[in-house]
């Protein structure tokens, strides 16, 4: 069973801090280096997130959604939206790439 995870909860889980942008959600768009932010050793929960995420990554990773799991190896471009719950795993210590998170602009 999945739950909805807010952008604020994402920042707390990943970085032990709050979102660096405004609290109203308008204009939130942040880019991160994957190698600097490998989720502090904590596994990400299977959840529906209330923000969009785009990843361009290199290495071995796995994404779980619905009743499927897909393993990626090499260069990969991924798009996640607030409609589909998922869980993303980094399987390789030396994984590299970037990801951005953003809210829908109103």
ABEGO torsion letter per residue (X at the ends): XBBBBBAAAAAAAAAGBBBABBAAGBGBBBBBBAAAABGGGBBBBBBBBABBBBBBBBEBBBBBBEABBBBBBEBBBBBBBAABBBBBBBABAABBEBBBBBBBBX
